[in-house]
Amino acid sequence: MTEHTMTKADLVEEVTKVTELPRKESEMVVETIFDSIIQALQHSDKIEIRGFGSFRTRQRRGRIGRNPKTGAKVEVPPKKIPFFKPSKELKDFVNVAKSAESPAPSPAPPAASGESPRS
């Protein structure tokens, strides 16, 4: 099975095909979207794209790490890290694509208690 990595250039090419915009303008569209997401995350805002997922930051606490070369203890400061949570629709689309490639067992039926199972 060949694995393909989609790059920013691939996204620009896709925007160019779909919108029939010139390549420079398509590039600007893709860059603007990425810049908007980055700026929102820098301000600790949450980005929610319905049907796709949400981006947010999580706080990672400081800790004591080790330098792999010397083994010396090093203090690692607390920091924010970007976090992406896919939507249920995105998960379903990914699983439908996979099941079309190779048959997989069907998912278990929902619990009878009336509560939906957590994914």
Phi and psi restraints in degrees (range 20) as a CNS / XPLOR table:
assign (resid 1 and name C) (resid 2 and name N)
       (resid 2 and name CA) (resid 2 and name C) 1.0 -90.0 20.0 2
assign (resid 2 and name N) (resid 2 and name CA)
       (resid 2 and name C) (resid 3 and name N) 1.0 129.7 20.0 2
assign (resid 2 and name C) (resid 3 and name N)
       (resid 3 and name CA) (resid 3 and name C) 1.0 -98.8 20.0 2
assign (resid 3 and name N) (resid 3 and name CA)
       (resid 3 and name C) (resid 4 and name N) 1.0 132.4 20.0 2
assign (resid 3 and name C) (resid 4 and name N)
       (resid 4 and name CA) (resid 4 and name C) 1.0 -112.6 20.0 2
assign (resid 4 and name N) (resid 4 and name CA)
       (resid 4 and name C) (resid 5 and name N) 1.0 135.6 20.0 2
assign (resid 4 and name C) (resid 5 and name N)
       (resid 5 and name CA) (resid 5 and name C) 1.0 -103.9 20.0 2
assign (resid 5 and name N) (resid 5 and name CA)
       (resid 5 and name C) (resid 6 and name N) 1.0 121.4 20.0 2
assign (resid 5 and name C) (resid 6 and name N)
       (resid 6 and name CA) (resid 6 and name C) 1.0 -83.0 20.0 2
assign (resid 6 and name N) (resid 6 and name CA)
       (resid 6 and name C) (resid 7 and name N) 1.0 129.1 20.0 2
assign (resid 6 and name C) (resid 7 and name N)
       (resid 7 and name CA) (resid 7 and name C) 1.0 -105.5 20.0 2
assign (resid 7 and name N) (resid 7 and name CA)
       (resid 7 and name C) (resid 8 and name N) 1.0 172.9 20.0 2
assign (resid 7 and name C) (resid 8 and name N)
       (resid 8 and name CA) (resid 8 and name C) 1.0 -59.8 20.0 2
assign (resid 8 and name N) (resid 8 and name CA)
       (resid 8 and name C) (resid 9 and name N) 1.0 -39.4 20.0 2
assign (resid 8 and name C) (resid 9 and name N)
       (resid 9 and name CA) (resid 9 and name C) 1.0 -61.0 20.0 2
assign (resid 9 and name N) (resid 9 and name CA)
       (resid 9 and name C) (resid 10 and name N) 1.0 -37.4 20.0 2
assign (resid 9 and name C) (resid 10 and name N)
       (resid 10 and name CA) (resid 10 and name C) 1.0 -64.5 20.0 2
assign (resid 10 and name N) (resid 10 and name CA)
       (resid 10 and name C) (resid 11 and name N) 1.0 -40.3 20.0 2
assign (resid 10 and name C) (resid 11 and name N)
       (resid 11 and name CA) (resid 11 and name C) 1.0 -64.2 20.0 2
assign (resid 11 and name N) (resid 11 and name CA)
       (resid 11 and name C) (resid 12 and name N) 1.0 -43.0 20.0 2
assign (resid 11 and name C) (resid 12 and name N)
       (resid 12 and name CA) (resid 12 and name C) 1.0 -60.0 20.0 2
assign (resid 12 and name N) (resid 12 and name CA)
       (resid 12 and name C) (resid 13 and name N) 1.0 -43.8 20.0 2
assign (resid 12 and name C) (resid 13 and name N)
       (resid 13 and name CA) (resid 13 and name C) 1.0 -61.8 20.0 2
assign (resid 13 and name N) (resid 13 and name CA)
       (resid 13 and name C) (resid 14 and name N) 1.0 -40.8 20.0 2
assign (resid 13 and name C) (resid 14 and name N)
       (resid 14 and name CA) (resid 14 and name C) 1.0 -65.0 20.0 2
assign (resid 14 and name N) (resid 14 and name CA)
       (resid 14 and name C) (resid 15 and name N) 1.0 -43.1 20.0 2
assign (resid 14 and name C) (resid 15 and name N)
       (resid 15 and name CA) (resid 15 and name C) 1.0 -62.0 20.0 2
assign (resid 15 and name N) (resid 15 and name CA)
       (resid 15 and name C) (resid 16 and name N) 1.0 -41.2 20.0 2
assign (resid 15 and name C) (resid 16 and name N)
       (resid 16 and name CA) (resid 16 and name C) 1.0 -60.4 20.0 2
assign (resid 16 and name N) (resid 16 and name CA)
       (resid 16 and name C) (resid 17 and name N) 1.0 -44.8 20.0 2
assign (resid 16 and name C) (resid 17 and name N)
       (resid 17 and name CA) (resid 17 and name C) 1.0 -64.1 20.0 2
assign (resid 17 and name N) (resid 17 and name CA)
       (resid 17 and name C) (resid 18 and name N) 1.0 -49.0 20.0 2
assign (resid 17 and name C) (resid 18 and name N)
       (resid 18 and name CA) (resid 18 and name C) 1.0 -70.4 20.0 2
assign (resid 18 and name N) (resid 18 and name CA)
       (resid 18 and name C) (resid 19 and name N) 1.0 -42.7 20.0 2
assign (resid 18 and name C) (resid 19 and name N)
       (resid 19 and name CA) (resid 19 and name C) 1.0 -93.2 20.0 2
assign (resid 19 and name N) (resid 19 and name CA)
       (resid 19 and name C) (resid 20 and name N) 1.0 -16.0 20.0 2
assign (resid 19 and name C) (resid 20 and name N)
       (resid 20 and name CA) (resid 20 and name C) 1.0 60.4 20.0 2
assign (resid 20 and name N) (resid 20 and name CA)
       (resid 20 and name C) (resid 21 and name N) 1.0 24.3 20.0 2
assign (resid 20 and name C) (resid 21 and name N)
       (resid 21 and name CA) (resid 21 and name C) 1.0 -77.7 20.0 2
assign (resid 21 and name N) (resid 21 and name CA)
       (resid 21 and name C) (resid 22 and name N) 1.0 157.1 20.0 2
assign (resid 21 and name C) (resid 22 and name N)
       (resid 22 and name CA) (resid 22 and name C) 1.0 -62.5 20.0 2
assign (resid 22 and name N) (resid 22 and name CA)
       (resid 22 and name C) (resid 23 and name N) 1.0 154.3 20.0 2
assign (resid 22 and name C) (resid 23 and name N)
       (resid 23 and name CA) (resid 23 and name C) 1.0 -55.0 20.0 2
assign (resid 23 and name N) (resid 23 and name CA)
       (resid 23 and name C) (resid 24 and name N) 1.0 -41.5 20.0 2
assign (resid 23 and name C) (resid 24 and name N)
       (resid 24 and name CA) (resid 24 and name C) 1.0 -60.8 20.0 2
assign (resid 24 and name N) (resid 24 and name CA)
       (resid 24 and name C) (resid 25 and name N) 1.0 -42.3 20.0 2
assign (resid 24 and name C) (resid 25 and name N)
       (resid 25 and name CA) (resid 25 and name C) 1.0 -70.0 20.0 2
assign (resid 25 and name N) (resid 25 and name CA)
       (resid 25 and name C) (resid 26 and name N) 1.0 -37.8 20.0 2
assign (resid 25 and name C) (resid 26 and name N)
       (resid 26 and name CA) (resid 26 and name C) 1.0 -62.7 20.0 2
assign (resid 26 and name N) (resid 26 and name CA)
       (resid 26 and name C) (resid 27 and name N) 1.0 -40.7 20.0 2
assign (resid 26 and name C) (resid 27 and name N)
       (resid 27 and name CA) (resid 27 and name C) 1.0 -61.2 20.0 2
assign (resid 27 and name N) (resid 27 and name CA)
       (resid 27 and name C) (resid 28 and name N) 1.0 -40.9 20.0 2
assign (resid 27 and name C) (resid 28 and name N)
       (resid 28 and name CA) (resid 28 and name C) 1.0 -65.3 20.0 2
assign (resid 28 and name N) (resid 28 and name CA)
       (resid 28 and name C) (resid 29 and name N) 1.0 -37.7 20.0 2
assign (resid 28 and name C) (resid 29 and name N)
       (resid 29 and name CA) (resid 29 and name C) 1.0 -62.2 20.0 2
assign (resid 29 and name N) (resid 29 and name CA)
       (resid 29 and name C) (resid 30 and name N) 1.0 -50.0 20.0 2
assign (resid 29 and name C) (resid 30 and name N)
       (resid 30 and name CA) (resid 30 and name C) 1.0 -62.8 20.0 2
assign (resid 30 and name N) (resid 30 and name CA)
       (resid 30 and name C) (resid 31 and name N) 1.0 -45.7 20.0 2
assign (resid 30 and name C) (resid 31 and name N)
       (resid 31 and name CA) (resid 31 and name C) 1.0 -60.9 20.0 2
assign (resid 31 and name N) (resid 31 and name CA)
       (resid 31 and name C) (resid 32 and name N) 1.0 -40.7 20.0 2
assign (resid 31 and name C) (resid 32 and name N)
       (resid 32 and name CA) (resid 32 and name C) 1.0 -63.4 20.0 2
assign (resid 32 and name N) (resid 32 and name CA)
       (resid 32 and name C) (resid 33 and name N) 1.0 -41.7 20.0 2
assign (resid 32 and name C) (resid 33 and name N)
       (resid 33 and name CA) (resid 33 and name C) 1.0 -62.6 20.0 2
assign (resid 33 and name N) (resid 33 and name CA)
       (resid 33 and name C) (resid 34 and name N) 1.0 -48.5 20.0 2
assign (resid 33 and name C) (resid 34 and name N)
       (resid 34 and name CA) (resid 34 and name C) 1.0 -62.8 20.0 2
assign (resid 34 and name N) (resid 34 and name CA)
       (resid 34 and name C) (resid 35 and name N) 1.0 -43.8 20.0 2
assign (resid 34 and name C) (resid 35 and name N)
       (resid 35 and name CA) (resid 35 and name C) 1.0 -62.2 20.0 2
assign (resid 35 and name N) (resid 35 and name CA)
       (resid 35 and name C) (resid 36 and name N) 1.0 -39.3 20.0 2
assign (resid 35 and name C) (resid 36 and name N)
       (resid 36 and name CA) (resid 36 and name C) 1.0 -63.7 20.0 2
assign (resid 36 and name N) (resid 36 and name CA)
       (resid 36 and name C) (resid 37 and name N) 1.0 -41.9 20.0 2
assign (resid 36 and name C) (resid 37 and name N)
       (resid 37 and name CA) (resid 37 and name C) 1.0 -64.6 20.0 2
assign (resid 37 and name N) (resid 37 and name CA)
       (resid 37 and name C) (resid 38 and name N) 1.0 -44.8 20.0 2
assign (resid 37 and name C) (resid 38 and name N)
       (resid 38 and name CA) (resid 38 and name C) 1.0 -62.2 20.0 2
assign (resid 38 and name N) (resid 38 and name CA)
       (resid 38 and name C) (resid 39 and name N) 1.0 -45.7 20.0 2
assign (resid 38 and name C) (resid 39 and name N)
       (resid 39 and name CA) (resid 39 and name C) 1.0 -62.1 20.0 2
assign (resid 39 and name N) (resid 39 and name CA)
       (resid 39 and name C) (resid 40 and name N) 1.0 -42.4 20.0 2
assign (resid 39 and name C) (resid 40 and name N)
       (resid 40 and name CA) (resid 40 and name C) 1.0 -62.3 20.0 2
assign (resid 40 and name N) (resid 40 and name CA)
       (resid 40 and name C) (resid 41 and name N) 1.0 -43.0 20.0 2
assign (resid 40 and name C) (resid 41 and name N)
       (resid 41 and name CA) (resid 41 and name C) 1.0 -66.5 20.0 2
assign (resid 41 and name N) (resid 41 and name CA)
       (resid 41 and name C) (resid 42 and name N) 1.0 -35.5 20.0 2
assign (resid 41 and name C) (resid 42 and name N)
       (resid 42 and name CA) (resid 42 and name C) 1.0 -62.9 20.0 2
assign (resid 42 and name N) (resid 42 and name CA)
       (resid 42 and name C) (resid 43 and name N) 1.0 -30.2 20.0 2
assign (resid 42 and name C) (resid 43 and name N)
       (resid 43 and name CA) (resid 43 and name C) 1.0 -94.2 20.0 2
assign (resid 43 and name N) (resid 43 and name CA)
       (resid 43 and name C) (resid 44 and name N) 1.0 12.3 20.0 2
assign (resid 43 and name C) (resid 44 and name N)
       (resid 44 and name CA) (resid 44 and name C) 1.0 60.8 20.0 2
assign (resid 44 and name N) (resid 44 and name CA)
       (resid 44 and name C) (resid 45 and name N) 1.0 24.9 20.0 2
assign (resid 44 and name C) (resid 45 and name N)
       (resid 45 and name CA) (resid 45 and name C) 1.0 -80.2 20.0 2
assign (resid 45 and name N) (resid 45 and name CA)
       (resid 45 and name C) (resid 46 and name N) 1.0 159.1 20.0 2
assign (resid 45 and name C) (resid 46 and name N)
       (resid 46 and name CA) (resid 46 and name C) 1.0 -102.0 20.0 2
assign (resid 46 and name N) (resid 46 and name CA)
       (resid 46 and name C) (resid 47 and name N) 1.0 136.3 20.0 2
assign (resid 46 and name C) (resid 47 and name N)
       (resid 47 and name CA) (resid 47 and name C) 1.0 -110.6 20.0 2
assign (resid 47 and name N) (resid 47 and name CA)
       (resid 47 and name C) (resid 48 and name N) 1.0 124.4 20.0 2
assign (resid 47 and name C) (resid 48 and name N)
       (resid 48 and name CA) (resid 48 and name C) 1.0 -123.2 20.0 2
assign (resid 48 and name N) (resid 48 and name CA)
       (resid 48 and name C) (resid 49 and name N) 1.0 120.1 20.0 2
assign (resid 48 and name C) (resid 49 and name N)
       (resid 49 and name CA) (resid 49 and name C) 1.0 -112.5 20.0 2
assign (resid 49 and name N) (resid 49 and name CA)
       (resid 49 and name C) (resid 50 and name N) 1.0 103.7 20.0 2
assign (resid 49 and name C) (resid 50 and name N)
       (resid 50 and name CA) (resid 50 and name C) 1.0 -55.5 20.0 2
assign (resid 50 and name N) (resid 50 and name CA)
       (resid 50 and name C) (resid 51 and name N) 1.0 133.7 20.0 2
assign (resid 50 and name C) (resid 51 and name N)
       (resid 51 and name CA) (resid 51 and name C) 1.0 83.4 20.0 2
assign (resid 51 and name N) (resid 51 and name CA)
       (resid 51 and name C) (resid 52 and name N) 1.0 -6.0 20.0 2
assign (resid 51 and name C) (resid 52 and name N)
       (resid 52 and name CA) (resid 52 and name C) 1.0 -120.3 20.0 2
assign (resid 52 and name N) (resid 52 and name CA)
       (resid 52 and name C) (resid 53 and name N) 1.0 -57.0 20.0 2
assign (resid 52 and name C) (resid 53 and name N)
       (resid 53 and name CA) (resid 53 and name C) 1.0 156.3 20.0 2
assign (resid 53 and name N) (resid 53 and name CA)
       (resid 53 and name C) (resid 54 and name N) 1.0 -171.5 20.0 2
assign (resid 53 and name C) (resid 54 and name N)
       (resid 54 and name CA) (resid 54 and name C) 1.0 -131.8 20.0 2
assign (resid 54 and name N) (resid 54 and name CA)
       (resid 54 and name C) (resid 55 and name N) 1.0 145.7 20.0 2
assign (resid 54 and name C) (resid 55 and name N)
       (resid 55 and name CA) (resid 55 and name C) 1.0 -110.6 20.0 2
assign (resid 55 and name N) (resid 55 and name CA)
       (resid 55 and name C) (resid 56 and name N) 1.0 141.3 20.0 2
assign (resid 55 and name C) (resid 56 and name N)
       (resid 56 and name CA) (resid 56 and name C) 1.0 -157.1 20.0 2
assign (resid 56 and name N) (resid 56 and name CA)
       (resid 56 and name C) (resid 57 and name N) 1.0 175.3 20.0 2
assign (resid 56 and name C) (resid 57 and name N)
       (resid 57 and name CA) (resid 57 and name C) 1.0 -109.8 20.0 2
assign (resid 57 and name N) (resid 57 and name CA)
       (resid 57 and name C) (resid 58 and name N) 1.0 151.8 20.0 2
assign (resid 57 and name C) (resid 58 and name N)
       (resid 58 and name CA) (resid 58 and name C) 1.0 -122.9 20.0 2
assign (resid 58 and name N) (resid 58 and name CA)
       (resid 58 and name C) (resid 59 and name N) 1.0 145.1 20.0 2
assign (resid 58 and name C) (resid 59 and name N)
       (resid 59 and name CA) (resid 59 and name C) 1.0 -88.5 20.0 2
assign (resid 59 and name N) (resid 59 and name CA)
       (resid 59 and name C) (resid 60 and name N) 1.0 126.3 20.0 2
assign (resid 59 and name C) (resid 60 and name N)
       (resid 60 and name CA) (resid 60 and name C) 1.0 -103.2 20.0 2
assign (resid 60 and name N) (resid 60 and name CA)
       (resid 60 and name C) (resid 61 and name N) 1.0 126.2 20.0 2
assign (resid 60 and name C) (resid 61 and name N)
       (resid 61 and name CA) (resid 61 and name C) 1.0 -74.3 20.0 2
assign (resid 61 and name N) (resid 61 and name CA)
       (resid 61 and name C) (resid 62 and name N) 1.0 157.7 20.0 2
assign (resid 61 and name C) (resid 62 and name N)
       (resid 62 and name CA) (resid 62 and name C) 1.0 -67.2 20.0 2
assign (resid 62 and name N) (resid 62 and name CA)
       (resid 62 and name C) (resid 63 and name N) 1.0 159.0 20.0 2
assign (resid 62 and name C) (resid 63 and name N)
       (resid 63 and name CA) (resid 63 and name C) 1.0 -158.1 20.0 2
assign (resid 63 and name N) (resid 63 and name CA)
       (resid 63 and name C) (resid 64 and name N) 1.0 171.6 20.0 2
assign (resid 63 and name C) (resid 64 and name N)
       (resid 64 and name CA) (resid 64 and name C) 1.0 -100.3 20.0 2
assign (resid 64 and name N) (resid 64 and name CA)
       (resid 64 and name C) (resid 65 and name N) 1.0 120.8 20.0 2
assign (resid 64 and name C) (resid 65 and name N)
       (resid 65 and name CA) (resid 65 and name C) 1.0 -110.9 20.0 2
assign (resid 65 and name N) (resid 65 and name CA)
       (resid 65 and name C) (resid 66 and name N) 1.0 -175.2 20.0 2
assign (resid 65 and name C) (resid 66 and name N)
       (resid 66 and name CA) (resid 66 and name C) 1.0 -129.4 20.0 2
assign (resid 66 and name N) (resid 66 and name CA)
       (resid 66 and name C) (resid 67 and name N) 1.0 140.0 20.0 2
assign (resid 66 and name C) (resid 67 and name N)
       (resid 67 and name CA) (resid 67 and name C) 1.0 -72.5 20.0 2
assign (resid 67 and name N) (resid 67 and name CA)
       (resid 67 and name C) (resid 68 and name N) 1.0 120.8 20.0 2
assign (resid 67 and name C) (resid 68 and name N)
       (resid 68 and name CA) (resid 68 and name C) 1.0 -63.4 20.0 2
assign (resid 68 and name N) (resid 68 and name CA)
       (resid 68 and name C) (resid 69 and name N) 1.0 -28.5 20.0 2
assign (resid 68 and name C) (resid 69 and name N)
       (resid 69 and name CA) (resid 69 and name C) 1.0 -76.0 20.0 2
assign (resid 69 and name N) (resid 69 and name CA)
       (resid 69 and name C) (resid 70 and name N) 1.0 -49.2 20.0 2
assign (resid 69 and name C) (resid 70 and name N)
       (resid 70 and name CA) (resid 70 and name C) 1.0 -98.0 20.0 2
assign (resid 70 and name N) (resid 70 and name CA)
       (resid 70 and name C) (resid 71 and name N) 1.0 -21.6 20.0 2
assign (resid 70 and name C) (resid 71 and name N)
       (resid 71 and name CA) (resid 71 and name C) 1.0 81.1 20.0 2
assign (resid 71 and name N) (resid 71 and name CA)
       (resid 71 and name C) (resid 72 and name N) 1.0 0.9 20.0 2
assign (resid 71 and name C) (resid 72 and name N)
       (resid 72 and name CA) (resid 72 and name C) 1.0 -70.2 20.0 2
assign (resid 72 and name N) (resid 72 and name CA)
       (resid 72 and name C) (resid 73 and name N) 1.0 146.5 20.0 2
assign (resid 72 and name C) (resid 73 and name N)
       (resid 73 and name CA) (resid 73 and name C) 1.0 -73.2 20.0 2
assign (resid 73 and name N) (resid 73 and name CA)
       (resid 73 and name C) (resid 74 and name N) 1.0 138.8 20.0 2
assign (resid 73 and name C) (resid 74 and name N)
       (resid 74 and name CA) (resid 74 and name C) 1.0 -133.5 20.0 2
assign (resid 74 and name N) (resid 74 and name CA)
       (resid 74 and name C) (resid 75 and name N) 1.0 135.5 20.0 2
assign (resid 74 and name C) (resid 75 and name N)
       (resid 75 and name CA) (resid 75 and name C) 1.0 -82.8 20.0 2
assign (resid 75 and name N) (resid 75 and name CA)
       (resid 75 and name C) (resid 76 and name N) 1.0 124.2 20.0 2
assign (resid 75 and name C) (resid 76 and name N)
       (resid 76 and name CA) (resid 76 and name C) 1.0 -101.4 20.0 2
assign (resid 76 and name N) (resid 76 and name CA)
       (resid 76 and name C) (resid 77 and name N) 1.0 117.5 20.0 2
assign (resid 76 and name C) (resid 77 and name N)
       (resid 77 and name CA) (resid 77 and name C) 1.0 -71.7 20.0 2
assign (resid 77 and name N) (resid 77 and name CA)
       (resid 77 and name C) (resid 78 and name N) 1.0 158.7 20.0 2
assign (resid 77 and name C) (resid 78 and name N)
       (resid 78 and name CA) (resid 78 and name C) 1.0 -64.5 20.0 2
assign (resid 78 and name N) (resid 78 and name CA)
       (resid 78 and name C) (resid 79 and name N) 1.0 151.6 20.0 2
assign (resid 78 and name C) (resid 79 and name N)
       (resid 79 and name CA) (resid 79 and name C) 1.0 -156.0 20.0 2
assign (resid 79 and name N) (resid 79 and name CA)
       (resid 79 and name C) (resid 80 and name N) 1.0 162.1 20.0 2
assign (resid 79 and name C) (resid 80 and name N)
       (resid 80 and name CA) (resid 80 and name C) 1.0 -93.0 20.0 2
assign (resid 80 and name N) (resid 80 and name CA)
       (resid 80 and name C) (resid 81 and name N) 1.0 141.4 20.0 2
assign (resid 80 and name C) (resid 81 and name N)
       (resid 81 and name CA) (resid 81 and name C) 1.0 -126.1 20.0 2
assign (resid 81 and name N) (resid 81 and name CA)
       (resid 81 and name C) (resid 82 and name N) 1.0 143.1 20.0 2
assign (resid 81 and name C) (resid 82 and name N)
       (resid 82 and name CA) (resid 82 and name C) 1.0 -72.2 20.0 2
assign (resid 82 and name N) (resid 82 and name CA)
       (resid 82 and name C) (resid 83 and name N) 1.0 145.8 20.0 2
assign (resid 82 and name C) (resid 83 and name N)
       (resid 83 and name CA) (resid 83 and name C) 1.0 -138.5 20.0 2
assign (resid 83 and name N) (resid 83 and name CA)
       (resid 83 and name C) (resid 84 and name N) 1.0 134.2 20.0 2
assign (resid 83 and name C) (resid 84 and name N)
       (resid 84 and name CA) (resid 84 and name C) 1.0 -116.5 20.0 2
assign (resid 84 and name N) (resid 84 and name CA)
       (resid 84 and name C) (resid 85 and name N) 1.0 130.3 20.0 2
assign (resid 84 and name C) (resid 85 and name N)
       (resid 85 and name CA) (resid 85 and name C) 1.0 -118.5 20.0 2
assign (resid 85 and name N) (resid 85 and name CA)
       (resid 85 and name C) (resid 86 and name N) 1.0 114.2 20.0 2
assign (resid 85 and name C) (resid 86 and name N)
       (resid 86 and name CA) (resid 86 and name C) 1.0 -69.5 20.0 2
assign (resid 86 and name N) (resid 86 and name CA)
       (resid 86 and name C) (resid 87 and name N) 1.0 149.5 20.0 2
assign (resid 86 and name C) (resid 87 and name N)
       (resid 87 and name CA) (resid 87 and name C) 1.0 -76.8 20.0 2
assign (resid 87 and name N) (resid 87 and name CA)
       (resid 87 and name C) (resid 88 and name N) 1.0 165.5 20.0 2
assign (resid 87 and name C) (resid 88 and name N)
       (resid 88 and name CA) (resid 88 and name C) 1.0 -61.3 20.0 2
assign (resid 88 and name N) (resid 88 and name CA)
       (resid 88 and name C) (resid 89 and name N) 1.0 -39.7 20.0 2
assign (resid 88 and name C) (resid 89 and name N)
       (resid 89 and name CA) (resid 89 and name C) 1.0 -61.1 20.0 2
assign (resid 89 and name N) (resid 89 and name CA)
       (resid 89 and name C) (resid 90 and name N) 1.0 -43.0 20.0 2
assign (resid 89 and name C) (resid 90 and name N)
       (resid 90 and name CA) (resid 90 and name C) 1.0 -63.5 20.0 2
assign (resid 90 and name N) (resid 90 and name CA)
       (resid 90 and name C) (resid 91 and name N) 1.0 -43.6 20.0 2
assign (resid 90 and name C) (resid 91 and name N)
       (resid 91 and name CA) (resid 91 and name C) 1.0 -59.1 20.0 2
assign (resid 91 and name N) (resid 91 and name CA)
       (resid 91 and name C) (resid 92 and name N) 1.0 -42.9 20.0 2
assign (resid 91 and name C) (resid 92 and name N)
       (resid 92 and name CA) (resid 92 and name C) 1.0 -64.3 20.0 2
assign (resid 92 and name N) (resid 92 and name CA)
       (resid 92 and name C) (resid 93 and name N) 1.0 -42.8 20.0 2
assign (resid 92 and name C) (resid 93 and name N)
       (resid 93 and name CA) (resid 93 and name C) 1.0 -60.9 20.0 2
assign (resid 93 and name N) (resid 93 and name CA)
       (resid 93 and name C) (resid 94 and name N) 1.0 -42.6 20.0 2
assign (resid 93 and name C) (resid 94 and name N)
       (resid 94 and name CA) (resid 94 and name C) 1.0 -64.5 20.0 2
assign (resid 94 and name N) (resid 94 and name CA)
       (resid 94 and name C) (resid 95 and name N) 1.0 -42.0 20.0 2
assign (resid 94 and name C) (resid 95 and name N)
       (resid 95 and name CA) (resid 95 and name C) 1.0 -71.7 20.0 2
assign (resid 95 and name N) (resid 95 and name CA)
       (resid 95 and name C) (resid 96 and name N) 1.0 -32.7 20.0 2
assign (resid 95 and name C) (resid 96 and name N)
       (resid 96 and name CA) (resid 96 and name C) 1.0 -65.9 20.0 2
assign (resid 96 and name N) (resid 96 and name CA)
       (resid 96 and name C) (resid 97 and name N) 1.0 -42.2 20.0 2
assign (resid 96 and name C) (resid 97 and name N)
       (resid 97 and name CA) (resid 97 and name C) 1.0 -62.2 20.0 2
assign (resid 97 and name N) (resid 97 and name CA)
       (resid 97 and name C) (resid 98 and name N) 1.0 -41.9 20.0 2
assign (resid 97 and name C) (resid 98 and name N)
       (resid 98 and name CA) (resid 98 and name C) 1.0 -67.7 20.0 2
assign (resid 98 and name N) (resid 98 and name CA)
       (resid 98 and name C) (resid 99 and name N) 1.0 -41.6 20.0 2
assign (resid 98 and name C) (resid 99 and name N)
       (resid 99 and name CA) (resid 99 and name C) 1.0 -69.2 20.0 2
assign (resid 99 and name N) (resid 99 and name CA)
       (resid 99 and name C) (resid 100 and name N) 1.0 -25.0 20.0 2
assign (resid 99 and name C) (resid 100 and name N)
       (resid 100 and name CA) (resid 100 and name C) 1.0 -69.5 20.0 2
assign (resid 100 and name N) (resid 100 and name CA)
       (resid 100 and name C) (resid 101 and name N) 1.0 -31.3 20.0 2
assign (resid 100 and name C) (resid 101 and name N)
       (resid 101 and name CA) (resid 101 and name C) 1.0 -76.3 20.0 2
assign (resid 101 and name N) (resid 101 and name CA)
       (resid 101 and name C) (resid 102 and name N) 1.0 -46.5 20.0 2
assign (resid 101 and name C) (resid 102 and name N)
       (resid 102 and name CA) (resid 102 and name C) 1.0 -141.0 20.0 2
assign (resid 102 and name N) (resid 102 and name CA)
       (resid 102 and name C) (resid 103 and name N) 1.0 134.1 20.0 2
assign (resid 102 and name C) (resid 103 and name N)
       (resid 103 and name CA) (resid 103 and name C) 1.0 -63.9 20.0 2
assign (resid 103 and name N) (resid 103 and name CA)
       (resid 103 and name C) (resid 104 and name N) 1.0 131.9 20.0 2
assign (resid 103 and name C) (resid 104 and name N)
       (resid 104 and name CA) (resid 104 and name C) 1.0 -122.0 20.0 2
assign (resid 104 and name N) (resid 104 and name CA)
       (resid 104 and name C) (resid 105 and name N) 1.0 156.9 20.0 2
assign (resid 104 and name C) (resid 105 and name N)
       (resid 105 and name CA) (resid 105 and name C) 1.0 -62.3 20.0 2
assign (resid 105 and name N) (resid 105 and name CA)
       (resid 105 and name C) (resid 106 and name N) 1.0 145.0 20.0 2
assign (resid 105 and name C) (resid 106 and name N)
       (resid 106 and name CA) (resid 106 and name C) 1.0 -69.6 20.0 2
assign (resid 106 and name N) (resid 106 and name CA)
       (resid 106 and name C) (resid 107 and name N) 1.0 150.9 20.0 2
assign (resid 106 and name C) (resid 107 and name N)
       (resid 107 and name CA) (resid 107 and name C) 1.0 -66.8 20.0 2
assign (resid 107 and name N) (resid 107 and name CA)
       (resid 107 and name C) (resid 108 and name N) 1.0 157.0 20.0 2
assign (resid 107 and name C) (resid 108 and name N)
       (resid 108 and name CA) (resid 108 and name C) 1.0 -66.7 20.0 2
assign (resid 108 and name N) (resid 108 and name CA)
       (resid 108 and name C) (resid 109 and name N) 1.0 146.6 20.0 2
assign (resid 108 and name C) (resid 109 and name N)
       (resid 109 and name CA) (resid 109 and name C) 1.0 -66.3 20.0 2
assign (resid 109 and name N) (resid 109 and name CA)
       (resid 109 and name C) (resid 110 and name N) 1.0 154.9 20.0 2
assign (resid 109 and name C) (resid 110 and name N)
       (resid 110 and name CA) (resid 110 and name C) 1.0 -60.6 20.0 2
assign (resid 110 and name N) (resid 110 and name CA)
       (resid 110 and name C) (resid 111 and name N) 1.0 155.4 20.0 2
assign (resid 110 and name C) (resid 111 and name N)
       (resid 111 and name CA) (resid 111 and name C) 1.0 -62.7 20.0 2
assign (resid 111 and name N) (resid 111 and name CA)
       (resid 111 and name C) (resid 112 and name N) 1.0 146.0 20.0 2
assign (resid 111 and name C) (resid 112 and name N)
       (resid 112 and name CA) (resid 112 and name C) 1.0 -77.5 20.0 2
assign (resid 112 and name N) (resid 112 and name CA)
       (resid 112 and name C) (resid 113 and name N) 1.0 -7.8 20.0 2
assign (resid 112 and name C) (resid 113 and name N)
       (resid 113 and name CA) (resid 113 and name C) 1.0 -73.1 20.0 2
assign (resid 113 and name N) (resid 113 and name CA)
       (resid 113 and name C) (resid 114 and name N) 1.0 -5.7 20.0 2
assign (resid 113 and name C) (resid 114 and name N)
       (resid 114 and name CA) (resid 114 and name C) 1.0 93.8 20.0 2
assign (resid 114 and name N) (resid 114 and name CA)
       (resid 114 and name C) (resid 115 and name N) 1.0 -13.6 20.0 2
assign (resid 114 and name C) (resid 115 and name N)
       (resid 115 and name CA) (resid 115 and name C) 1.0 -92.2 20.0 2
assign (resid 115 and name N) (resid 115 and name CA)
       (resid 115 and name C) (resid 116 and name N) 1.0 142.8 20.0 2
assign (resid 115 and name C) (resid 116 and name N)
       (resid 116 and name CA) (resid 116 and name C) 1.0 -82.3 20.0 2
assign (resid 116 and name N) (resid 116 and name CA)
       (resid 116 and name C) (resid 117 and name N) 1.0 143.8 20.0 2
assign (resid 116 and name C) (resid 117 and name N)
       (resid 117 and name CA) (resid 117 and name C) 1.0 -68.8 20.0 2
assign (resid 117 and name N) (resid 117 and name CA)
       (resid 117 and name C) (resid 118 and name N) 1.0 145.1 20.0 2
assign (resid 117 and name C) (resid 118 and name N)
       (resid 118 and name CA) (resid 118 and name C) 1.0 -81.6 20.0 2
assign (resid 118 and name N) (resid 118 and name CA)
       (resid 118 and name C) (resid 119 and name N) 1.0 141.7 20.0 2
